[in-house]
Every structure is written in structure tokens, then in C-alpha cells.
């Protein structure tokens, strides 16, 4: 999962946060019985958590696509990283199946 299309898809998924906020806004404003303050707070917190997960997935896809961080395999980049930071080899993340 490191193609340009995977990266574009992850970017498009990140835009869903705006749709989630719009849905909450419409539901709260147009519903015959408005949400309580606690319900609005819980919904916003849930949207924030989803947004964080989407952004983490986006950054992981970006790192995979451009072989950054733990996905770096270029010997020259790895040597430069070791020289600059004393890092001998990146830590691999477990592959998602």
C-alpha cells in the first residue's frame, strides 16, 4: 500500500471530517429535539478522535509512499540518518493485512 492512488484515497478520507461536522451541525440544528450539551460534546469528541485516526493513517500512507521514517530502505538515506542522529536502522511497523 504505497501507490499514489493509496495516498490520494487517504487524503479524500481525511475530508470526511468536514462531512461529519456538517452532519452534527444539521442534526443538532434541524432536529425537533436538540441535542444536550453532553451529547454535543460527546459527538464532537468522537469526531475529533476519528479525525486523529484519519490523519495518522494519512501520514502513514505518505511515509510509505515516499519511504520515510520507518519505511526508509535507501542505504544512502539510512547512512545519512545514522551520521546525523546516531540511528543505525529504522524501526519497522507491523504490516496491516
C-alpha beads as a LAMMPS data file, in Angstrom:
LAMMPS data file: protein, C-alpha beads

97 atoms
96 bonds

1 atom types
1 bond types

-500.0 500.0 xlo xhi
-500.0 500.0 ylo yhi
-500.0 500.0 zlo zhi

Masses

1 110.0

Atoms # bond

1 1 1 0.000 0.000 0.000
2 1 1 2.286 2.765 -1.175
3 1 1 0.962 3.938 -4.503
4 1 1 -0.090 7.433 -5.465
5 1 1 -3.699 6.229 -5.561
6 1 1 -3.461 4.977 -1.962
7 1 1 -2.189 8.406 -0.929
8 1 1 -4.970 10.186 -2.824
9 1 1 -7.553 7.889 -1.214
10 1 1 -6.184 8.627 2.270
11 1 1 -6.413 12.366 1.544
12 1 1 -10.021 12.019 0.390
13 1 1 -10.933 10.026 3.509
14 1 1 -9.475 12.838 5.626
15 1 1 -12.033 15.214 4.125
16 1 1 -14.810 13.145 5.727
17 1 1 -14.243 15.063 8.954
18 1 1 -15.907 18.093 7.366
19 1 1 -18.877 15.916 6.411
20 1 1 -19.076 14.587 9.989
21 1 1 -19.141 18.136 11.392
22 1 1 -21.800 19.180 8.870
23 1 1 -23.959 16.192 9.826
24 1 1 -23.670 17.054 13.523
25 1 1 -24.496 20.706 12.807
26 1 1 -27.592 19.810 10.779
27 1 1 -28.758 17.136 13.209
28 1 1 -28.429 19.442 16.195
29 1 1 -29.945 22.465 14.449
30 1 1 -32.750 20.823 12.484
31 1 1 -33.836 18.048 14.848
32 1 1 -37.129 18.641 16.690
33 1 1 -35.399 17.880 19.989
34 1 1 -31.930 19.497 20.044
35 1 1 -29.041 17.528 21.475
36 1 1 -27.989 18.154 25.049
37 1 1 -24.692 19.831 25.815
38 1 1 -23.239 16.450 26.815
39 1 1 -24.430 14.827 23.585
40 1 1 -22.888 17.613 21.500
41 1 1 -19.648 17.360 23.477
42 1 1 -19.505 13.580 23.072
43 1 1 -20.238 13.845 19.340
44 1 1 -17.508 16.459 18.893
45 1 1 -15.036 14.347 20.857
46 1 1 -15.887 11.334 18.675
47 1 1 -15.382 13.373 15.502
48 1 1 -12.036 14.603 16.853
49 1 1 -10.918 11.024 17.567
50 1 1 -11.955 9.900 14.069
51 1 1 -10.088 12.858 12.584
52 1 1 -6.937 11.938 14.533
53 1 1 -7.145 8.347 13.264
54 1 1 -7.661 9.509 9.675
55 1 1 -4.673 11.854 9.890
56 1 1 -2.484 9.122 11.380
57 1 1 -3.460 6.789 8.524
58 1 1 -2.784 9.571 6.010
59 1 1 0.690 10.246 7.421
60 1 1 1.465 6.521 7.452
61 1 1 0.433 6.212 3.785
62 1 1 2.510 9.296 2.948
63 1 1 5.537 7.840 4.762
64 1 1 5.137 4.534 2.933
65 1 1 4.771 6.212 -0.469
66 1 1 7.931 8.286 -0.069
67 1 1 9.795 5.702 2.053
68 1 1 10.168 7.998 5.044
69 1 1 10.759 7.279 8.702
70 1 1 10.481 3.550 9.482
71 1 1 9.801 2.714 5.813
72 1 1 13.114 4.051 4.512
73 1 1 15.134 1.461 2.588
74 1 1 17.620 3.717 0.754
75 1 1 21.150 2.906 2.012
76 1 1 22.339 6.483 1.395
77 1 1 19.492 7.975 3.397
78 1 1 19.981 5.441 6.166
79 1 1 23.719 6.262 6.316
80 1 1 22.962 9.994 6.459
81 1 1 20.414 9.393 9.212
82 1 1 22.969 7.408 11.194
83 1 1 25.591 10.143 10.735
84 1 1 23.201 12.904 11.771
85 1 1 21.219 11.267 14.523
86 1 1 23.095 8.124 15.512
87 1 1 20.205 5.981 14.272
88 1 1 21.523 2.777 12.760
89 1 1 18.293 1.431 11.278
90 1 1 14.646 2.434 11.377
91 1 1 12.118 0.613 13.497
92 1 1 9.666 -1.275 11.307
93 1 1 5.939 -1.025 11.986
94 1 1 3.877 -4.159 11.717
95 1 1 2.270 -4.528 8.313
96 1 1 -1.525 -4.273 8.201
97 1 1 -3.224 -7.159 6.494

Bonds

1 1 1 2
2 1 2 3
3 1 3 4
4 1 4 5
5 1 5 6
6 1 6 7
7 1 7 8
8 1 8 9
9 1 9 10
10 1 10 11
11 1 11 12
12 1 12 13
13 1 13 14
14 1 14 15
15 1 15 16
16 1 16 17
17 1 17 18
18 1 18 19
19 1 19 20
20 1 20 21
21 1 21 22
22 1 22 23
23 1 23 24
24 1 24 25
25 1 25 26
26 1 26 27
27 1 27 28
28 1 28 29
29 1 29 30
30 1 30 31
31 1 31 32
32 1 32 33
33 1 33 34
34 1 34 35
35 1 35 36
36 1 36 37
37 1 37 38
38 1 38 39
39 1 39 40
40 1 40 41
41 1 41 42
42 1 42 43
43 1 43 44
44 1 44 45
45 1 45 46
46 1 46 47
47 1 47 48
48 1 48 49
49 1 49 50
50 1 50 51
51 1 51 52
52 1 52 53
53 1 53 54
54 1 54 55
55 1 55 56
56 1 56 57
57 1 57 58
58 1 58 59
59 1 59 60
60 1 60 61
61 1 61 62
62 1 62 63
63 1 63 64
64 1 64 65
65 1 65 66
66 1 66 67
67 1 67 68
68 1 68 69
69 1 69 70
70 1 70 71
71 1 71 72
72 1 72 73
73 1 73 74
74 1 74 75
75 1 75 76
76 1 76 77
77 1 77 78
78 1 78 79
79 1 79 80
80 1 80 81
81 1 81 82
82 1 82 83
83 1 83 84
84 1 84 85
85 1 85 86
86 1 86 87
87 1 87 88
88 1 88 89
89 1 89 90
90 1 90 91
91 1 91 92
92 1 92 93
93 1 93 94
94 1 94 95
95 1 95 96
96 1 96 97
